[in-house]
Amino acid sequence: MTAEVVNLETITRLDLPAERILQAALAAGLESAVVIGYDADGDEYFASSLADGGHVLWLLERAKLRLLRTVDE
């Protein structure tokens, strides 16, 4: 017997594996990406496909606003 894993488009309070989030981002066909996280040693990791730091900061602030608004949804 085999099972199929279905990714639900929902908000959760549980941590998800980074691999799962990155696979979903790849499947979304993004034109640009900003990745922020921690490596196995606990050190910060940052990478961006965008060279313009101002554009990256704009995206981060938009993401922050969206995150803050999820409480109201």
mmCIF file of the N, C-alpha and C atoms, coordinates in Angstrom:
data_MODEL
# 
_entry.id   MODEL 
# 
loop_
_atom_site.group_PDB 
_atom_site.id 
_atom_site.type_symbol 
_atom_site.label_atom_id 
_atom_site.label_alt_id 
_atom_site.label_comp_id 
_atom_site.label_asym_id 
_atom_site.label_entity_id 
_atom_site.label_seq_id 
_atom_site.pdbx_PDB_ins_code 
_atom_site.Cartn_x 
_atom_site.Cartn_y 
_atom_site.Cartn_z 
_atom_site.occupancy 
_atom_site.B_iso_or_equiv 
_atom_site.pdbx_formal_charge 
_atom_site.auth_seq_id 
_atom_site.auth_comp_id 
_atom_site.auth_asym_id 
_atom_site.auth_atom_id 
_atom_site.pdbx_PDB_model_num 
ATOM 1   N N  . MET A 1 1  ? 0.834  -1.161 0.000   1.00 0.00 ? 1  MET A N  1 
ATOM 2   C CA . MET A 1 1  ? 0.000  0.000  0.000   1.00 0.00 ? 1  MET A CA 1 
ATOM 3   C C  . MET A 1 1  ? 0.894  1.244  0.000   1.00 0.00 ? 1  MET A C  1 
ATOM 4   N N  . THR A 1 2  ? 0.556  2.211  -0.831  1.00 0.00 ? 2  THR A N  1 
ATOM 5   C CA . THR A 1 2  ? 1.298  3.469  -0.864  1.00 0.00 ? 2  THR A CA 1 
ATOM 6   C C  . THR A 1 2  ? 0.356  4.603  -0.493  1.00 0.00 ? 2  THR A C  1 
ATOM 7   N N  . ALA A 1 3  ? 0.938  5.647  0.009   1.00 0.00 ? 3  ALA A N  1 
ATOM 8   C CA . ALA A 1 3  ? 0.151  6.820  0.389   1.00 0.00 ? 3  ALA A CA 1 
ATOM 9   C C  . ALA A 1 3  ? 0.629  8.022  -0.394  1.00 0.00 ? 3  ALA A C  1 
ATOM 10  N N  . GLU A 1 4  ? -0.272 8.945  -0.620  1.00 0.00 ? 4  GLU A N  1 
ATOM 11  C CA . GLU A 1 4  ? 0.077  10.178 -1.308  1.00 0.00 ? 4  GLU A CA 1 
ATOM 12  C C  . GLU A 1 4  ? 0.057  11.321 -0.302  1.00 0.00 ? 4  GLU A C  1 
ATOM 13  N N  . VAL A 1 5  ? 1.132  12.093 -0.277  1.00 0.00 ? 5  VAL A N  1 
ATOM 14  C CA . VAL A 1 5  ? 1.209  13.243 0.614   1.00 0.00 ? 5  VAL A CA 1 
ATOM 15  C C  . VAL A 1 5  ? 0.612  14.441 -0.115  1.00 0.00 ? 5  VAL A C  1 
ATOM 16  N N  . VAL A 1 6  ? -0.343 15.093 0.523   1.00 0.00 ? 6  VAL A N  1 
ATOM 17  C CA . VAL A 1 6  ? -0.997 16.254 -0.057  1.00 0.00 ? 6  VAL A CA 1 
ATOM 18  C C  . VAL A 1 6  ? -0.604 17.484 0.749   1.00 0.00 ? 6  VAL A C  1 
ATOM 19  N N  . ASN A 1 7  ? -0.064 18.483 0.073   1.00 0.00 ? 7  ASN A N  1 
ATOM 20  C CA . ASN A 1 7  ? 0.286  19.727 0.734   1.00 0.00 ? 7  ASN A CA 1 
ATOM 21  C C  . ASN A 1 7  ? -0.949 20.616 0.812   1.00 0.00 ? 7  ASN A C  1 
ATOM 22  N N  . LEU A 1 8  ? -1.330 20.966 2.009   1.00 0.00 ? 8  LEU A N  1 
ATOM 23  C CA . LEU A 1 8  ? -2.476 21.839 2.204   1.00 0.00 ? 8  LEU A CA 1 
ATOM 24  C C  . LEU A 1 8  ? -2.030 23.289 2.189   1.00 0.00 ? 8  LEU A C  1 
ATOM 25  N N  . GLU A 1 9  ? -2.786 24.126 1.543   1.00 0.00 ? 9  GLU A N  1 
ATOM 26  C CA . GLU A 1 9  ? -2.510 25.560 1.504   1.00 0.00 ? 9  GLU A CA 1 
ATOM 27  C C  . GLU A 1 9  ? -3.193 26.189 2.716   1.00 0.00 ? 9  GLU A C  1 
ATOM 28  N N  . THR A 1 10 ? -2.561 26.070 3.857   1.00 0.00 ? 10 THR A N  1 
ATOM 29  C CA . THR A 1 10 ? -3.138 26.569 5.092   1.00 0.00 ? 10 THR A CA 1 
ATOM 30  C C  . THR A 1 10 ? -2.057 27.134 5.993   1.00 0.00 ? 10 THR A C  1 
ATOM 31  N N  . ILE A 1 11 ? -2.467 27.896 6.961   1.00 0.00 ? 11 ILE A N  1 
ATOM 32  C CA . ILE A 1 11 ? -1.535 28.435 7.947   1.00 0.00 ? 11 ILE A CA 1 
ATOM 33  C C  . ILE A 1 11 ? -1.437 27.446 9.093   1.00 0.00 ? 11 ILE A C  1 
ATOM 34  N N  . THR A 1 12 ? -0.237 27.195 9.558   1.00 0.00 ? 12 THR A N  1 
ATOM 35  C CA . THR A 1 12 ? -0.030 26.267 10.655  1.00 0.00 ? 12 THR A CA 1 
ATOM 36  C C  . THR A 1 12 ? 0.860  26.901 11.716  1.00 0.00 ? 12 THR A C  1 
ATOM 37  N N  . ARG A 1 13 ? 0.737  26.426 12.925  1.00 0.00 ? 13 ARG A N  1 
ATOM 38  C CA . ARG A 1 13 ? 1.614  26.880 14.001  1.00 0.00 ? 13 ARG A CA 1 
ATOM 39  C C  . ARG A 1 13 ? 2.775  25.910 14.193  1.00 0.00 ? 13 ARG A C  1 
ATOM 40  N N  . LEU A 1 14 ? 2.845  24.905 13.336  1.00 0.00 ? 14 LEU A N  1 
ATOM 41  C CA . LEU A 1 14 ? 3.900  23.897 13.424  1.00 0.00 ? 14 LEU A CA 1 
ATOM 42  C C  . LEU A 1 14 ? 5.041  24.256 12.470  1.00 0.00 ? 14 LEU A C  1 
ATOM 43  N N  . ASP A 1 15 ? 6.264  23.994 12.885  1.00 0.00 ? 15 ASP A N  1 
ATOM 44  C CA . ASP A 1 15 ? 7.413  24.170 12.000  1.00 0.00 ? 15 ASP A CA 1 
ATOM 45  C C  . ASP A 1 15 ? 7.361  23.124 10.898  1.00 0.00 ? 15 ASP A C  1 
ATOM 46  N N  . LEU A 1 16 ? 7.776  23.504 9.713   1.00 0.00 ? 16 LEU A N  1 
ATOM 47  C CA . LEU A 1 16 ? 7.825  22.600 8.573   1.00 0.00 ? 16 LEU A CA 1 
ATOM 48  C C  . LEU A 1 16 ? 9.271  22.436 8.138   1.00 0.00 ? 16 LEU A C  1 
ATOM 49  N N  . PRO A 1 17 ? 9.609  21.309 7.539   1.00 0.00 ? 17 PRO A N  1 
ATOM 50  C CA . PRO A 1 17 ? 10.985 21.110 7.060   1.00 0.00 ? 17 PRO A CA 1 
ATOM 51  C C  . PRO A 1 17 ? 11.326 22.126 5.967   1.00 0.00 ? 17 PRO A C  1 
ATOM 52  N N  . ALA A 1 18 ? 12.528 22.686 6.022   1.00 0.00 ? 18 ALA A N  1 
ATOM 53  C CA . ALA A 1 18 ? 12.975 23.663 5.027   1.00 0.00 ? 18 ALA A CA 1 
ATOM 54  C C  . ALA A 1 18 ? 12.884 23.076 3.613   1.00 0.00 ? 18 ALA A C  1 
ATOM 55  N N  . GLU A 1 19 ? 13.230 21.826 3.464   1.00 0.00 ? 19 GLU A N  1 
ATOM 56  C CA . GLU A 1 19 ? 13.187 21.176 2.146   1.00 0.00 ? 19 GLU A CA 1 
ATOM 57  C C  . GLU A 1 19 ? 11.789 21.260 1.542   1.00 0.00 ? 19 GLU A C  1 
ATOM 58  N N  . ARG A 1 20 ? 10.779 21.062 2.344   1.00 0.00 ? 20 ARG A N  1 
ATOM 59  C CA . ARG A 1 20 ? 9.392  21.105 1.863   1.00 0.00 ? 20 ARG A CA 1 
ATOM 60  C C  . ARG A 1 20 ? 9.020  22.507 1.376   1.00 0.00 ? 20 ARG A C  1 
ATOM 61  N N  . ILE A 1 21 ? 9.448  23.517 2.110   1.00 0.00 ? 21 ILE A N  1 
ATOM 62  C CA . ILE A 1 21 ? 9.162  24.895 1.732   1.00 0.00 ? 21 ILE A CA 1 
ATOM 63  C C  . ILE A 1 21 ? 9.920  25.267 0.456   1.00 0.00 ? 21 ILE A C  1 
ATOM 64  N N  . LEU A 1 22 ? 11.177 24.862 0.361   1.00 0.00 ? 22 LEU A N  1 
ATOM 65  C CA . LEU A 1 22 ? 11.979 25.173 -0.825  1.00 0.00 ? 22 LEU A CA 1 
ATOM 66  C C  . LEU A 1 22 ? 11.453 24.456 -2.058  1.00 0.00 ? 22 LEU A C  1 
ATOM 67  N N  . GLN A 1 23 ? 10.987 23.214 -1.910  1.00 0.00 ? 23 GLN A N  1 
ATOM 68  C CA . GLN A 1 23 ? 10.398 22.490 -3.035  1.00 0.00 ? 23 GLN A CA 1 
ATOM 69  C C  . GLN A 1 23 ? 9.135  23.192 -3.529  1.00 0.00 ? 23 GLN A C  1 
ATOM 70  N N  . ALA A 1 24 ? 8.317  23.673 -2.595  1.00 0.00 ? 24 ALA A N  1 
ATOM 71  C CA . ALA A 1 24 ? 7.101  24.398 -2.973  1.00 0.00 ? 24 ALA A CA 1 
ATOM 72  C C  . ALA A 1 24 ? 7.448  25.691 -3.699  1.00 0.00 ? 24 ALA A C  1 
ATOM 73  N N  . ALA A 1 25 ? 8.503  26.364 -3.262  1.00 0.00 ? 25 ALA A N  1 
ATOM 74  C CA . ALA A 1 25 ? 8.935  27.599 -3.919  1.00 0.00 ? 25 ALA A CA 1 
ATOM 75  C C  . ALA A 1 25 ? 9.413  27.310 -5.340  1.00 0.00 ? 25 ALA A C  1 
ATOM 76  N N  . LEU A 1 26 ? 10.148 26.226 -5.524  1.00 0.00 ? 26 LEU A N  1 
ATOM 77  C CA . LEU A 1 26 ? 10.598 25.846 -6.864  1.00 0.00 ? 26 LEU A CA 1 
ATOM 78  C C  . LEU A 1 26 ? 9.409  25.511 -7.768  1.00 0.00 ? 26 LEU A C  1 
ATOM 79  N N  . ALA A 1 27 ? 8.435  24.828 -7.234  1.00 0.00 ? 27 ALA A N  1 
ATOM 80  C CA . ALA A 1 27 ? 7.253  24.444 -8.006  1.00 0.00 ? 27 ALA A CA 1 
ATOM 81  C C  . ALA A 1 27 ? 6.398  25.658 -8.371  1.00 0.00 ? 27 ALA A C  1 
ATOM 82  N N  . ALA A 1 28 ? 6.512  26.745 -7.606  1.00 0.00 ? 28 ALA A N  1 
ATOM 83  C CA . ALA A 1 28 ? 5.719  27.944 -7.863  1.00 0.00 ? 28 ALA A CA 1 
ATOM 84  C C  . ALA A 1 28 ? 6.238  28.728 -9.073  1.00 0.00 ? 28 ALA A C  1 
ATOM 85  N N  . GLY A 1 29 ? 7.411  28.382 -9.561  1.00 0.00 ? 29 GLY A N  1 
ATOM 86  C CA . GLY A 1 29 ? 7.963  29.046 -10.740 1.00 0.00 ? 29 GLY A CA 1 
ATOM 87  C C  . GLY A 1 29 ? 8.311  30.510 -10.488 1.00 0.00 ? 29 GLY A C  1 
ATOM 88  N N  . LEU A 1 30 ? 8.919  30.776 -9.360  1.00 0.00 ? 30 LEU A N  1 
ATOM 89  C CA . LEU A 1 30 ? 9.267  32.144 -8.992  1.00 0.00 ? 30 LEU A CA 1 
ATOM 90  C C  . LEU A 1 30 ? 10.244 32.767 -9.989  1.00 0.00 ? 30 LEU A C  1 
ATOM 91  N N  . GLU A 1 31 ? 10.089 34.057 -10.231 1.00 0.00 ? 31 GLU A N  1 
ATOM 92  C CA . GLU A 1 31 ? 11.022 34.800 -11.072 1.00 0.00 ? 31 GLU A CA 1 
ATOM 93  C C  . GLU A 1 31 ? 12.193 35.329 -10.261 1.00 0.00 ? 31 GLU A C  1 
ATOM 94  N N  . SER A 1 32 ? 11.990 35.498 -8.960  1.00 0.00 ? 32 SER A N  1 
ATOM 95  C CA . SER A 1 32 ? 13.046 35.933 -8.054  1.00 0.00 ? 32 SER A CA 1 
ATOM 96  C C  . SER A 1 32 ? 12.782 35.308 -6.692  1.00 0.00 ? 32 SER A C  1 
ATOM 97  N N  . ALA A 1 33 ? 13.831 35.264 -5.859  1.00 0.00 ? 33 ALA A N  1 
ATOM 98  C CA . ALA A 1 33 ? 13.670 34.640 -4.548  1.00 0.00 ? 33 ALA A CA 1 
ATOM 99  C C  . ALA A 1 33 ? 14.654 35.230 -3.552  1.00 0.00 ? 33 ALA A C  1 
ATOM 100 N N  . VAL A 1 34 ? 14.211 35.248 -2.297  1.00 0.00 ? 34 VAL A N  1 
ATOM 101 C CA . VAL A 1 34 ? 15.037 35.634 -1.172  1.00 0.00 ? 34 VAL A CA 1 
ATOM 102 C C  . VAL A 1 34 ? 14.909 34.501 -0.160  1.00 0.00 ? 34 VAL A C  1 
ATOM 103 N N  . VAL A 1 35 ? 16.041 33.975 0.284   1.00 0.00 ? 35 VAL A N  1 
ATOM 104 C CA . VAL A 1 35 ? 16.037 32.854 1.228   1.00 0.00 ? 35 VAL A CA 1 
ATOM 105 C C  . VAL A 1 35 ? 16.733 33.296 2.510   1.00 0.00 ? 35 VAL A C  1 
ATOM 106 N N  . ILE A 1 36 ? 16.050 33.118 3.627   1.00 0.00 ? 36 ILE A N  1 
ATOM 107 C CA . ILE A 1 36 ? 16.594 33.483 4.930   1.00 0.00 ? 36 ILE A CA 1 
ATOM 108 C C  . ILE A 1 36 ? 16.377 32.296 5.859   1.00 0.00 ? 36 ILE A C  1 
ATOM 109 N N  . GLY A 1 37 ? 17.371 31.948 6.640   1.00 0.00 ? 37 GLY A N  1 
ATOM 110 C CA . GLY A 1 37 ? 17.198 30.841 7.562   1.00 0.00 ? 37 GLY A CA 1 
ATOM 111 C C  . GLY A 1 37 ? 18.429 30.616 8.408   1.00 0.00 ? 37 GLY A C  1 
ATOM 112 N N  . TYR A 1 38 ? 18.471 29.451 9.010   1.00 0.00 ? 38 TYR A N  1 
ATOM 113 C CA . TYR A 1 38 ? 19.597 29.035 9.839   1.00 0.00 ? 38 TYR A CA 1 
ATOM 114 C C  . TYR A 1 38 ? 20.131 27.720 9.300   1.00 0.00 ? 38 TYR A C  1 
ATOM 115 N N  . ASP A 1 39 ? 21.438 27.585 9.284   1.00 0.00 ? 39 ASP A N  1 
ATOM 116 C CA . ASP A 1 39 ? 22.033 26.317 8.858   1.00 0.00 ? 39 ASP A CA 1 
ATOM 117 C C  . ASP A 1 39 ? 22.085 25.355 10.045  1.00 0.00 ? 39 ASP A C  1 
ATOM 118 N N  . ALA A 1 40 ? 22.654 24.184 9.823   1.00 0.00 ? 40 ALA A N  1 
ATOM 119 C CA . ALA A 1 40 ? 22.696 23.137 10.851  1.00 0.00 ? 40 ALA A CA 1 
ATOM 120 C C  . ALA A 1 40 ? 23.477 23.560 12.090  1.00 0.00 ? 40 ALA A C  1 
ATOM 121 N N  . ASP A 1 41 ? 24.395 24.520 11.933  1.00 0.00 ? 41 ASP A N  1 
ATOM 122 C CA . ASP A 1 41 ? 25.186 25.015 13.070  1.00 0.00 ? 41 ASP A CA 1 
ATOM 123 C C  . ASP A 1 41 ? 24.499 26.165 13.799  1.00 0.00 ? 41 ASP A C  1 
ATOM 124 N N  . GLY A 1 42 ? 23.333 26.589 13.304  1.00 0.00 ? 42 GLY A N  1 
ATOM 125 C CA . GLY A 1 42 ? 22.624 27.698 13.916  1.00 0.00 ? 42 GLY A CA 1 
ATOM 126 C C  . GLY A 1 42 ? 23.050 29.062 13.406  1.00 0.00 ? 42 GLY A C  1 
ATOM 127 N N  . ASP A 1 43 ? 23.905 29.078 12.379  1.00 0.00 ? 43 ASP A N  1 
ATOM 128 C CA . ASP A 1 43 ? 24.351 30.340 11.799  1.00 0.00 ? 43 ASP A CA 1 
ATOM 129 C C  . ASP A 1 43 ? 23.312 30.850 10.803  1.00 0.00 ? 43 ASP A C  1 
ATOM 130 N N  . GLU A 1 44 ? 23.162 32.181 10.739  1.00 0.00 ? 44 GLU A N  1 
ATOM 131 C CA . GLU A 1 44 ? 22.217 32.774 9.804   1.00 0.00 ? 44 GLU A CA 1 
ATOM 132 C C  . GLU A 1 44 ? 22.664 32.525 8.369   1.00 0.00 ? 44 GLU A C  1 
ATOM 133 N N  . TYR A 1 45 ? 21.675 32.342 7.492   1.00 0.00 ? 45 TYR A N  1 
ATOM 134 C CA . TYR A 1 45 ? 21.922 32.146 6.070   1.00 0.00 ? 45 TYR A CA 1 
ATOM 135 C C  . TYR A 1 45 ? 21.042 33.131 5.312   1.00 0.00 ? 45 TYR A C  1 
ATOM 136 N N  . PHE A 1 46 ? 21.613 33.788 4.318   1.00 0.00 ? 46 PHE A N  1 
ATOM 137 C CA . PHE A 1 46 ? 20.854 34.699 3.475   1.00 0.00 ? 46 PHE A CA 1 
ATOM 138 C C  . PHE A 1 46 ? 21.355 34.573 2.046   1.00 0.00 ? 46 PHE A C  1 
ATOM 139 N N  . ALA A 1 47 ? 20.413 34.500 1.107   1.00 0.00 ? 47 ALA A N  1 
ATOM 140 C CA . ALA A 1 47 ? 20.749 34.510 -0.314  1.00 0.00 ? 47 ALA A CA 1 
ATOM 141 C C  . ALA A 1 47 ? 19.592 35.147 -1.067  1.00 0.00 ? 47 ALA A C  1 
ATOM 142 N N  . SER A 1 48 ? 19.923 35.822 -2.155  1.00 0.00 ? 48 SER A N  1 
ATOM 143 C CA . SER A 1 48 ? 18.900 36.459 -2.972  1.00 0.00 ? 48 SER A CA 1 
ATOM 144 C C  . SER A 1 48 ? 19.278 36.358 -4.434  1.00 0.00 ? 48 SER A C  1 
ATOM 145 N N  . SER A 1 49 ? 18.285 36.180 -5.271  1.00 0.00 ? 49 SER A N  1 
ATOM 146 C CA . SER A 1 49 ? 18.536 36.192 -6.704  1.00 0.00 ? 49 SER A CA 1 
ATOM 147 C C  . SER A 1 49 ? 18.545 37.623 -7.235  1.00 0.00 ? 49 SER A C  1 
ATOM 148 N N  . LEU A 1 50 ? 18.158 38.566 -6.402  1.00 0.00 ? 50 LEU A N  1 
ATOM 149 C CA . LEU A 1 50 ? 18.113 39.973 -6.785  1.00 0.00 ? 50 LEU A CA 1 
ATOM 150 C C  . LEU A 1 50 ? 19.376 40.693 -6.330  1.00 0.00 ? 50 LEU A C  1 
ATOM 151 N N  . ALA A 1 51 ? 19.968 41.467 -7.207  1.00 0.00 ? 51 ALA A N  1 
ATOM 152 C CA . ALA A 1 51 ? 21.183 42.196 -6.868  1.00 0.00 ? 51 ALA A CA 1 
ATOM 153 C C  . ALA A 1 51 ? 20.885 43.510 -6.143  1.00 0.00 ? 51 ALA A C  1 
ATOM 154 N N  . ASP A 1 52 ? 19.692 44.070 -6.354  1.00 0.00 ? 52 ASP A N  1 
ATOM 155 C CA . ASP A 1 52 ? 19.328 45.363 -5.789  1.00 0.00 ? 52 ASP A CA 1 
ATOM 156 C C  . ASP A 1 52 ? 18.856 45.189 -4.340  1.00 0.00 ? 52 ASP A C  1 
ATOM 157 N N  . GLY A 1 53 ? 19.705 45.626 -3.398  1.00 0.00 ? 53 GLY A N  1 
ATOM 158 C CA . GLY A 1 53 ? 19.376 45.493 -1.982  1.00 0.00 ? 53 GLY A CA 1 
ATOM 159 C C  . GLY A 1 53 ? 18.101 46.230 -1.597  1.00 0.00 ? 53 GLY A C  1 
ATOM 160 N N  . GLY A 1 54 ? 17.820 47.347 -2.248  1.00 0.00 ? 54 GLY A N  1 
ATOM 161 C CA . GLY A 1 54 ? 16.590 48.078 -1.974  1.00 0.00 ? 54 GLY A CA 1 
ATOM 162 C C  . GLY A 1 54 ? 15.361 47.275 -2.342  1.00 0.00 ? 54 GLY A C  1 
ATOM 163 N N  . HIS A 1 55 ? 15.413 46.562 -3.467  1.00 0.00 ? 55 HIS A N  1 
ATOM 164 C CA . HIS A 1 55 ? 14.307 45.707 -3.902  1.00 0.00 ? 55 HIS A CA 1 
ATOM 165 C C  . HIS A 1 55 ? 14.122 44.544 -2.920  1.00 0.00 ? 55 HIS A C  1 
ATOM 166 N N  . VAL A 1 56 ? 15.227 43.971 -2.482  1.00 0.00 ? 56 VAL A N  1 
ATOM 167 C CA . VAL A 1 56 ? 15.163 42.877 -1.501  1.00 0.00 ? 56 VAL A CA 1 
ATOM 168 C C  . VAL A 1 56 ? 14.506 43.371 -0.215  1.00 0.00 ? 56 VAL A C  1 
ATOM 169 N N  . LEU A 1 57 ? 14.918 44.526 0.258   1.00 0.00 ? 57 LEU A N  1 
ATOM 170 C CA . LEU A 1 57 ? 14.339 45.083 1.476   1.00 0.00 ? 57 LEU A CA 1 
ATOM 171 C C  . LEU A 1 57 ? 12.845 45.343 1.295   1.00 0.00 ? 57 LEU A C  1 
ATOM 172 N N  . TRP A 1 58 ? 12.449 45.832 0.134   1.00 0.00 ? 58 TRP A N  1 
ATOM 173 C CA . TRP A 1 58 ? 11.035 46.067 -0.165  1.00 0.00 ? 58 TRP A CA 1 
ATOM 174 C C  . TRP A 1 58 ? 10.255 44.751 -0.060  1.00 0.00 ? 58 TRP A C  1 
ATOM 175 N N  . LEU A 1 59 ? 10.783 43.694 -0.655  1.00 0.00 ? 59 LEU A N  1 
ATOM 176 C CA . LEU A 1 59 ? 10.115 42.388 -0.579  1.00 0.00 ? 59 LEU A CA 1 
ATOM 177 C C  . LEU A 1 59 ? 10.019 41.898 0.861   1.00 0.00 ? 59 LEU A C  1 
ATOM 178 N N  . LEU A 1 60 ? 11.074 42.078 1.635   1.00 0.00 ? 60 LEU A N  1 
ATOM 179 C CA . LEU A 1 60 ? 11.051 41.655 3.037   1.00 0.00 ? 60 LEU A CA 1 
ATOM 180 C C  . LEU A 1 60 ? 9.998  42.429 3.832   1.00 0.00 ? 60 LEU A C  1 
ATOM 181 N N  . GLU A 1 61 ? 9.889  43.722 3.583   1.00 0.00 ? 61 GLU A N  1 
ATOM 182 C CA . GLU A 1 61 ? 8.891  44.529 4.288   1.00 0.00 ? 61 GLU A CA 1 
ATOM 183 C C  . GLU A 1 61 ? 7.476  44.143 3.867   1.00 0.00 ? 61 GLU A C  1 
ATOM 184 N N  . ARG A 1 62 ? 7.270  43.828 2.586   1.00 0.00 ? 62 ARG A N  1 
ATOM 185 C CA . ARG A 1 62 ? 5.956  43.370 2.115   1.00 0.00 ? 62 ARG A CA 1 
ATOM 186 C C  . ARG A 1 62 ? 5.601  42.036 2.758   1.00 0.00 ? 62 ARG A C  1 
ATOM 187 N N  . ALA A 1 63 ? 6.588  41.148 2.862   1.00 0.00 ? 63 ALA A N  1 
ATOM 188 C CA . ALA A 1 63 ? 6.361  39.857 3.515   1.00 0.00 ? 63 ALA A CA 1 
ATOM 189 C C  . ALA A 1 63 ? 6.049  40.061 4.992   1.00 0.00 ? 63 ALA A C  1 
ATOM 190 N N  . LYS A 1 64 ? 6.742  40.981 5.622   1.00 0.00 ? 64 LYS A N  1 
ATOM 191 C CA . LYS A 1 64 ? 6.493  41.292 7.032   1.00 0.00 ? 64 LYS A CA 1 
ATOM 192 C C  . LYS A 1 64 ? 5.065  41.790 7.219   1.00 0.00 ? 64 LYS A C  1 
ATOM 193 N N  . LEU A 1 65 ? 4.617  42.690 6.356   1.00 0.00 ? 65 LEU A N  1 
ATOM 194 C CA . LEU A 1 65 ? 3.253  43.200 6.428   1.00 0.00 ? 65 LEU A CA 1 
ATOM 195 C C  . LEU A 1 65 ? 2.232  42.076 6.263   1.00 0.00 ? 65 LEU A C  1 
ATOM 196 N N  . ARG A 1 66 ? 2.484  41.204 5.312   1.00 0.00 ? 66 ARG A N  1 
ATOM 197 C CA . ARG A 1 66 ? 1.580  40.070 5.082   1.00 0.00 ? 66 ARG A CA 1 
ATOM 198 C C  . ARG A 1 66 ? 1.530  39.149 6.302   1.00 0.00 ? 66 ARG A C  1 
ATOM 199 N N  . LEU A 1 67 ? 2.678  38.907 6.911   1.00 0.00 ? 67 LEU A N  1 
ATOM 200 C CA . LEU A 1 67 ? 2.737  38.083 8.109   1.00 0.00 ? 67 LEU A CA 1 
ATOM 201 C C  . LEU A 1 67 ? 1.961  38.722 9.268   1.00 0.00 ? 67 LEU A C  1 
ATOM 202 N N  . LEU A 1 68 ? 2.144  40.013 9.454   1.00 0.00 ? 68 LEU A N  1 
ATOM 203 C CA . LEU A 1 68 ? 1.424  40.711 10.524  1.00 0.00 ? 68 LEU A CA 1 
ATOM 204 C C  . LEU A 1 68 ? -0.085 40.700 10.290  1.00 0.00 ? 68 LEU A C  1 
ATOM 205 N N  . ARG A 1 69 ? -0.511 40.737 9.048   1.00 0.00 ? 69 ARG A N  1 
ATOM 206 C CA . ARG A 1 69 ? -1.947 40.739 8.728   1.00 0.00 ? 69 ARG A CA 1 
ATOM 207 C C  . ARG A 1 69 ? -2.597 39.371 8.877   1.00 0.00 ? 69 ARG A C  1 
ATOM 208 N N  . THR A 1 70 ? -1.823 38.288 8.889   1.00 0.00 ? 70 THR A N  1 
ATOM 209 C CA . THR A 1 70 ? -2.418 36.951 9.011   1.00 0.00 ? 70 THR A CA 1 
ATOM 210 C C  . THR A 1 70 ? -3.161 36.781 10.320  1.00 0.00 ? 70 THR A C  1 
ATOM 211 N N  . VAL A 1 71 ? -2.792 37.534 11.325  1.00 0.00 ? 71 VAL A N  1 
ATOM 212 C CA . VAL A 1 71 ? -3.485 37.464 12.617  1.00 0.00 ? 71 VAL A CA 1 
ATOM 213 C C  . VAL A 1 71 ? -4.934 37.901 12.446  1.00 0.00 ? 71 VAL A C  1 
ATOM 214 N N  . ASP A 1 72 ? -5.189 38.856 11.555  1.00 0.00 ? 72 ASP A N  1 
ATOM 215 C CA . ASP A 1 72 ? -6.528 39.389 11.355  1.00 0.00 ? 72 ASP A CA 1 
ATOM 216 C C  . ASP A 1 72 ? -7.391 38.521 10.441  1.00 0.00 ? 72 ASP A C  1 
ATOM 217 N N  . GLU A 1 73 ? -6.787 37.585 9.742   1.00 0.00 ? 73 GLU A N  1 
ATOM 218 C CA . GLU A 1 73 ? -7.547 36.755 8.790   1.00 0.00 ? 73 GLU A CA 1 
ATOM 219 C C  . GLU A 1 73 ? -8.180 35.566 9.444   1.00 0.00 ? 73 GLU A C  1 
# 
